[in-house]
Amino acid sequence: MTRLWKIRGVPQFYSWGSPARDSLVAKLGGLLGTTGVSEETPCAELWFGAHPNAPSPLVIDSQRTLAQLLSTDLVGDSQKKSTQEALPFLLKVLDINSVLSIQAHPNRELARKLHRQDPNNFPDDNHKPEIGIALSTTRLLYGFKKEAEMQAFIQLHPDFEKAVQELVSSDSGARIGYIERLVRTFYSLTSLQVETLNSILYKSISKRTDLDANEALFMKLWTDHPHHDVGLLIALLLNQVELQRFEGVFIRANVPHAYLSGQLVECMANSDNVVRAGLTSKHQDRETLLGMLDFKSEYPNILKAGSKEGADVTASSSGVAWYPRLCDEFQLGLIDEQASIQATGPMILLSIDGDAEVCIESESCPLLPGEAVYLHGSAATVSVRSATPSLTVVAR
C-alpha cells in the first residue's frame, strides 16, 4: 500500500494577504501568473489538509482530494473514521500584509452548539487550538492587557478619558473587572457612538508627535478601517506581541487575538471556526463572543523549537526541533537538513526552503519549496534528507 501521498496547498485570497509579487504564499503555491492572479492579488493563506472548506488535491490526480482519499482508500469499512479523526490537524502558511479580524476560537462544546445553530458561519463542530510559528518578524495582538496599563493609556488622552467615563457603568464594578466593563460597554454602543469615541481619540493622538505603540496602532487602524468599527477600540485593550523568526505562540480557546503582519506557518485542530470581534465586515456574533471571552490579563508564552515544556517525550526522532505539544491534535517541528522520525500516526511534511526528500521503507518523495507530502500509517521510520541547507515543516 502507498504510504506517501504528495498534496497541493489550496490558496486563500483574503484581502489582508500580501500582494502576489511579495507573498510567500504566492511563491510557495506558484500562484503568480496563474488564472486570476496578478502582481497585486492578495495571497493570504495556503492550506494543507483535509478540511471540507479546502481539502488539498492529490498531485497524482488533481480531481481527487486528500479528504476523499482518507474516506475511501486508506481504511476498511470496519475501521472507517471521519476525516477529522483520520487527520485531526490542518497546516497553513500565512503572509499578512494588513491586520486580520480580531477573533477568538470556541472550545469544543461551544463549537458543537454553534455548528448546530448556524452551520453557515460555523462550518464544523470542532474546536480550534492552534500554534503559529514565525517565518519572518511577525506582530500580533494577544490577550487582554493589565488594567493598570489600559488605564494609563486612557489617561494620556483626557477628552477620550472623559467620554469613556461617561459611557462606562460603574454599577457592575464590584462584579466584573475594568477591562470587561470596557469591552461590554464598547460592544453595547451604536455605530455612531463608536465613531464618536474613535474620532475623539484620533484628534487627541493627532496632536502628539512621538506616538507610542498603542497610538501608532490606532492611527494605522483608523486609516485602514471604517471609523465606526468597534475593533479600533477593542484592539487597544489587547497586548501587542512581536515574534522573531522561529518563535511561536499557542492560541487556546476564548483568547482574543489578531495577527498584524508577518509570515508564519500555523498548525491547528482541523477546524475553521472563528467568532469575530471587530476589524471585519464579516459575520460577528457579539452575544456569543461576550459569553465566551476570557477577560483575564494574559500575555502569551513565547515558544521556541526544542523546548522541553510540554514536549512529547515518547516521540522517537532525531534532527527535528519540536515545539511543545500543547493539545492532543497536533505537534509541529522544524527540520533544517536531515531527520529521522518514528511515525506514530498521520503526518504532513512541507518544504518551505530548499530541496528535500522524504523516504519511508521502499518509497521516496522529493519535495521542492511549496510541495508537501501526506504520510499515512504508523510503526515505520520516516527519513528526511537534503543535500543543501533547507527548511521543512513537519506536522503530526
C-alpha positions in Angstrom: 0.0 0.0 0.0 1.2 3.5 -0.8 2.2 5.4 2.3 3.3 8.7 0.8 0.9 10.9 -1.0 2.0 14.2 -2.5 -0.6 17.0 -2.0 -1.0 20.6 -3.2 -1.8 23.6 -1.0 -5.1 25.4 -1.5 -4.7 29.2 -1.7 -7.0 31.6 0.0 -7.1 35.2 -1.4 -8.3 37.1 1.7 -7.9 40.9 1.5 -5.3 41.0 4.3 -2.8 38.9 2.3 0.4 40.3 0.8 0.3 41.1 -2.9 1.4 38.2 -5.0 4.6 39.9 -6.1 5.8 39.9 -2.5 3.8 37.0 -1.0 5.5 33.8 0.4 2.1 32.1 -0.2 2.2 33.1 -3.9 5.8 31.9 -4.1 5.2 28.5 -2.4 2.0 28.0 -4.3 3.3 29.0 -7.7 0.4 31.4 -7.9 1.7 34.5 -9.7 0.7 34.4 -13.4 -2.0 31.7 -12.9 -5.6 32.4 -13.8 -6.9 35.5 -12.0 -3.7 36.2 -10.1 -1.9 39.4 -10.9 1.0 41.0 -9.0 -1.4 42.9 -6.9 -3.7 40.0 -5.9 -3.7 39.4 -2.1 -2.4 35.9 -1.4 -3.1 35.3 2.2 -3.0 31.5 3.1 -2.0 28.1 1.7 -3.9 25.2 3.3 -2.6 21.7 3.6 -5.0 19.1 4.9 -8.5 17.7 4.6 -10.8 20.4 5.9 -14.1 20.3 3.9 -13.7 24.1 3.1 -10.5 23.5 1.2 -9.2 19.9 1.0 -5.8 19.5 -0.6 -5.8 18.0 -4.1 -3.6 15.0 -4.7 -0.7 15.7 -7.1 -1.1 12.3 -8.8 -4.8 13.1 -9.5 -5.9 16.7 -9.1 -9.6 15.6 -9.3 -9.3 13.8 -6.0 -8.6 15.3 -2.7 -6.9 14.2 0.5 -10.3 14.2 2.2 -11.6 11.8 -0.4 -8.6 9.6 -0.1 -9.0 9.4 3.7 -12.6 8.5 3.5 -12.3 5.8 0.8 -9.0 4.2 0.2 -7.0 4.1 3.4 -9.2 2.3 5.8 -11.5 -0.7 5.6 -15.2 -0.4 6.5 -14.7 -2.0 9.9 -12.2 0.7 10.8 -13.6 3.7 8.9 -13.1 7.0 10.6 -14.3 10.5 9.9 -11.9 12.8 8.1 -11.5 14.7 11.4 -10.4 11.5 13.2 -8.2 10.3 10.3 -6.4 13.7 10.1 -7.1 15.8 13.2 -5.0 18.8 12.2 -4.7 21.4 9.4 -1.4 23.0 8.3 -1.3 26.5 6.8 1.2 29.1 5.6 0.2 32.8 6.0 1.6 36.0 4.6 0.0 39.0 6.3 0.0 42.5 4.8 -2.7 44.1 7.0 -4.4 43.2 10.2 -6.7 40.2 10.4 -10.1 40.4 12.2 -9.9 40.4 16.0 -11.3 36.9 16.9 -11.5 34.1 19.4 -12.0 30.4 18.9 -14.7 28.4 20.6 -14.0 25.4 22.8 -15.2 22.0 21.6 -18.6 22.2 23.5 -19.4 25.6 22.2 -18.2 24.7 18.6 -20.7 21.9 18.6 -23.5 24.2 19.7 -22.6 26.9 17.2 -22.4 24.4 14.3 -25.8 23.0 15.1 -27.4 26.5 15.3 -25.5 28.2 12.5 -23.6 25.9 10.1 -23.2 28.6 7.5 -21.0 30.7 9.8 -19.6 27.8 11.9 -18.8 25.2 9.2 -17.7 22.3 11.6 -18.2 21.2 15.1 -14.6 21.1 16.2 -12.6 23.4 18.5 -9.5 25.2 17.1 -6.5 25.3 19.3 -3.6 26.5 17.1 0.1 27.2 17.1 1.7 29.9 14.9 5.5 29.9 14.1 7.0 33.0 12.7 9.0 32.7 9.4 9.8 36.4 9.5 9.3 39.0 12.2 5.6 38.7 13.0 3.4 41.0 15.0 0.1 40.1 16.6 -2.4 41.1 19.3 -3.0 38.5 22.0 -5.0 38.5 25.2 -6.1 41.5 27.3 -3.7 44.0 28.8 -3.4 44.6 32.6 -5.9 47.0 33.9 -3.3 49.5 35.0 -1.7 49.6 31.6 -5.0 50.3 29.9 -5.9 53.0 32.5 -2.6 54.7 32.0 -3.2 54.8 28.2 -6.6 56.3 28.6 -5.3 58.9 31.0 -2.9 60.2 28.3 -6.0 61.4 26.4 -8.2 63.5 28.7 -11.0 64.1 26.3 -11.2 60.4 25.4 -11.0 59.5 29.1 -13.9 61.8 29.9 -16.0 60.3 27.1 -15.3 56.8 28.2 -16.1 57.6 31.8 -19.5 58.9 30.8 -20.3 55.7 29.0 -18.9 53.0 31.3 -21.2 52.0 34.0 -19.7 51.6 37.5 -22.7 49.6 38.8 -21.2 46.3 38.0 -17.7 47.3 39.1 -17.8 45.0 42.1 -18.7 42.0 40.0 -16.5 42.4 36.9 -13.1 44.0 36.2 -12.3 47.2 34.4 -11.3 45.5 31.2 -14.5 43.5 31.0 -16.5 46.7 31.7 -14.8 48.4 28.8 -15.4 45.5 26.4 -19.1 45.2 27.3 -19.6 49.0 27.1 -17.9 49.2 23.7 -20.0 46.4 22.3 -23.2 48.0 23.6 -22.6 51.2 21.7 -24.3 52.3 18.5 -22.2 52.7 15.3 -22.5 56.5 15.8 -21.3 56.3 19.4 -18.3 54.2 18.4 -17.4 56.6 15.6 -17.6 59.5 18.0 -15.3 57.8 20.5 -12.8 56.9 17.8 -12.9 60.5 16.5 -12.2 61.9 19.9 -9.2 59.6 20.3 -8.0 60.3 16.8 -8.0 64.1 17.4 -6.1 63.6 20.6 -3.4 61.4 19.1 -3.1 63.7 16.1 -1.7 66.4 18.4 1.1 64.2 19.6 4.5 63.9 17.8 6.1 60.9 19.5 3.5 58.1 19.3 3.7 55.0 21.5 2.9 51.6 20.1 -0.8 51.8 21.1 -1.2 55.2 19.4 0.6 54.1 16.3 -1.6 51.0 16.0 -4.8 53.1 16.4 -3.7 55.5 13.7 -3.0 52.6 11.4 -6.4 51.1 12.0 -8.1 54.5 11.6 -6.6 54.7 8.2 -7.4 51.1 7.1 -10.9 50.6 8.6 -14.3 52.3 8.9 -14.3 54.7 11.8 -17.5 53.1 13.3 -15.7 49.7 13.6 -15.6 48.8 17.3 -12.4 46.8 16.6 -10.4 50.1 16.7 -11.3 50.3 20.4 -11.0 46.6 21.2 -7.5 46.4 19.7 -6.3 49.0 22.3 -7.2 46.5 25.0 -5.0 43.7 23.7 -1.3 43.1 24.2 1.0 43.8 21.2 3.4 40.9 20.7 6.4 40.5 18.4 7.8 37.2 17.3 11.2 36.7 15.7 11.9 34.0 13.2 11.1 30.5 14.5 9.5 31.9 17.7 5.9 30.7 18.2 2.7 31.3 20.1 0.0 28.9 21.1 -3.6 30.2 21.0 -6.1 28.5 23.1 -9.9 28.8 23.2 -11.6 32.0 24.2 -8.5 34.2 23.9 -8.9 37.3 21.7 -6.2 37.7 19.1 -5.3 39.1 15.7 -2.2 38.9 13.5 -1.0 42.3 12.4 1.8 41.5 10.0 4.4 38.9 9.0 4.9 35.4 7.5 4.2 32.3 9.5 3.2 28.7 9.5 0.2 27.6 11.5 -1.0 24.3 12.7 -4.4 23.8 14.3 -7.1 21.3 15.0 -9.0 20.6 11.8 -11.4 23.4 12.1 -12.3 26.8 10.6 -14.5 28.1 13.4 -14.0 31.7 14.3 -16.0 34.1 16.5 -15.1 37.6 15.2 -14.7 40.6 17.5 -14.0 43.5 15.1 -11.9 44.9 12.2 -14.0 43.0 9.7 -17.1 43.2 7.6 -17.8 39.5 8.1 -20.3 37.9 10.4 -20.0 38.9 14.1 -21.9 37.3 16.9 -21.4 39.6 19.8 -23.7 37.7 22.2 -21.6 34.6 21.7 -18.4 36.5 21.9 -19.2 38.2 25.2 -20.3 34.8 26.7 -17.1 33.1 25.8 -14.2 35.6 26.1 -11.6 35.1 28.8 -11.3 38.6 30.2 -8.3 38.0 32.5 -5.0 39.7 31.6 -2.8 37.2 29.6 0.5 37.7 27.7 1.5 34.6 25.7 4.3 32.3 26.4 6.8 32.6 23.6 7.6 29.1 22.3 10.9 28.0 20.8 11.8 24.9 18.9 13.3 22.2 21.1 11.6 23.4 24.2 11.1 20.7 26.9 7.9 22.2 28.4 5.0 20.1 27.2 7.2 18.1 24.8 6.1 14.7 23.7 8.8 12.7 25.5 7.6 9.4 23.9 8.5 10.6 20.4 11.4 8.9 18.9 13.1 11.2 16.4 16.4 12.9 15.7 17.1 16.0 13.7 13.7 17.5 14.4 13.3 20.6 16.6 9.9 20.1 18.1 7.7 22.7 19.6 5.8 21.7 22.8 2.7 19.6 22.3 0.1 21.7 24.0 -3.0 19.9 22.7 -4.0 16.4 21.6 -4.5 17.0 17.9 -1.0 18.0 16.7 2.6 18.8 17.2 4.8 20.9 15.0 8.5 20.6 14.3 11.3 22.0 12.0 13.9 20.1 10.1 16.9 22.0 8.6 18.7 19.2 6.8 18.5 15.6 7.9 16.0 13.9 10.2 14.7 10.5 11.3 11.2 10.3 12.7 9.3 7.3 14.1 5.8 7.6 12.6 3.1 7.2 15.2 0.1 8.4 13.1 -0.7 10.7 10.2 1.9 13.3 9.2 2.3 16.1 6.7 5.8 17.4 5.7 6.0 20.7 3.9 9.1 22.2 2.3 9.5 25.9 2.9 13.0 26.4 1.6 15.4 24.2 -0.3 15.0 20.7 -1.7 14.3 17.7 0.5 13.5 14.0 0.0 11.1 12.1 2.3 11.6 8.3 2.5 9.7 5.5 4.2 10.6 1.9 3.7 10.9 1.5 -0.1 9.0 4.7 -1.0 10.6 8.1 -1.6 9.1 11.5 -2.4 11.2 14.6 -3.5 9.9 18.0 -2.2 10.6 21.4 -3.7 9.7 24.6 -1.8 5.9 24.7 -1.5 5.4 21.0 -2.0 4.0 18.7 0.7 3.5 15.0 1.3 1.0 13.3 3.5 2.2 10.2 5.3 -0.4 7.5 6.2 0.1 5.0 8.9 2.5 4.4 11.7 5.1 2.0 13.1 7.7 3.0 10.5 10.7 5.2 10.4 10.5 8.3 8.1 13.7 9.8 6.9 14.1 13.4 5.6 17.3 14.1 3.6 18.6 17.3 1.9 22.0 17.8 0.2 21.8 21.6 1.0 20.5 23.7 3.8 16.7 23.7 3.8 13.7 24.1 5.9 11.0 21.5 6.2 8.0 21.8 8.5 6.6 18.5 9.9 3.1 18.3 11.5 1.8 15.2 13.2 
